[in-house]
Amino acid sequence: MLLRETEFEIVKAYYSIVNDLAFIDTDPEEYLKIASYKDLIKVAIRRPTKLNILRLLAYPIVKLRPSLRQVIVVVAIKARESVMRVQEIW
């Protein structure tokens, strides 16, 4: 709605999965290996912190309801360019 009101045309809009596996309590080396929900389960079993368990429980809900995801990506172009008008006042 914001983009349309400012005269942008939406080319593509989607909910990104980038952060669906982010914000997990683990070591950096182990964090880089997380690529799927199975990896998240393994991390939660090895390190059952409050954050890991909440993320583990929230992941399926976020997958079923994309609007709950953390990042919404919108690609838009300016629908029409502003035209400057020169006006002489005497």
Protein Blocks (a to p, Z undefined) as FASTA:
>chain_A
ZZmmnopacfbdcddfklmmgoiacdfklmmmpcbfklmmmmmmmmccfklmmmmmmmmm
mmmmmmlpmbdcdddddfbacdddddddZZ
